[in-house]
Amino acid sequence: MLVNKICEHLSLRIENGELSNTDMVQIIEHIGAYLNIATVPNYAKQNNMSYNGVKKYRHVKKIFNVKFVIDNE
């Protein structure tokens, strides 16, 4: 699968010291823009919804021990 190849490529580059922490943060930000991720409270505020409404009716995924709404549709 393509995702496995991408993960392997990133792992190799990270382990070889070719990507810095700053580079990796930039990758996360880039992918986050495509996912249109937001924390549950921020998403609720931006979309005039309650916190519980967001948790119940939106795609919520825990990443880095923080719950995010993934709204890229």
C-alpha distance (Angstrom), angle and dihedral (degrees) to the residues before:
residue distance angle dihedral
M1 . . .
L2 3.78 . .
V3 3.81 93.8 .
N4 3.82 90.2 58.1
K5 3.81 91.0 51.2
I6 3.82 91.0 49.8
C7 3.82 91.7 48.9
E8 3.81 91.4 48.2
H9 3.81 90.8 48.8
L10 3.79 92.1 50.0
S11 3.80 92.0 46.5
L12 3.80 91.3 51.4
R13 3.82 92.6 48.9
I14 3.82 92.7 46.4
E15 3.81 93.6 46.8
N16 3.82 90.5 48.3
G17 3.81 89.9 53.7
E18 3.80 93.2 -115.6
L19 3.81 94.2 125.1
S20 3.80 122.3 56.2
N21 3.78 126.0 -153.5
T22 3.81 87.5 -101.0
D23 3.81 89.9 54.3
M24 3.80 91.7 50.0
V25 3.82 92.0 49.2
Q26 3.80 88.4 51.6
I27 3.82 89.7 53.1
I28 3.81 90.9 50.5
E29 3.82 91.1 48.8
H30 3.81 91.2 48.3
I31 3.81 93.2 51.2
G32 3.81 90.9 41.8
A33 3.79 89.4 58.5
Y34 3.81 90.4 56.2
L35 3.80 91.0 47.2
N36 3.81 91.8 46.7
I37 3.80 89.2 -140.1
A38 3.78 124.7 -176.4
T39 3.77 134.4 166.9
V40 3.78 113.8 -99.1
P41 3.85 94.1 -108.1
N42 3.82 92.7 47.4
Y43 3.80 92.4 46.9
A44 3.80 91.0 48.7
K45 3.79 91.8 51.0
Q46 3.83 94.1 45.0
N47 3.80 92.1 49.5
N48 3.82 99.1 37.6
M49 3.79 92.3 -116.8
S50 3.78 133.7 132.6
Y51 3.80 120.0 -104.7
N52 3.81 90.8 -116.4
G53 3.80 91.6 46.6
V54 3.78 90.2 55.8
K55 3.81 92.3 47.1
K56 3.80 91.5 49.4
Y57 3.81 101.8 41.2
R58 3.82 106.8 28.2
H59 3.81 133.2 67.7
V60 3.81 103.2 -96.7
K61 3.80 120.5 -174.8
K62 3.78 128.2 -178.6
I63 3.82 110.4 -129.4
F64 3.81 123.7 169.2
N65 3.83 88.0 -2.6
V66 3.83 90.7 -61.0
K67 3.80 125.8 107.1
F68 3.80 113.2 -122.6
V69 3.78 132.3 -176.6
I70 3.79 112.4 -130.4
D71 3.79 107.4 -153.3
N72 3.79 109.3 163.8
E73 3.78 100.4 131.5
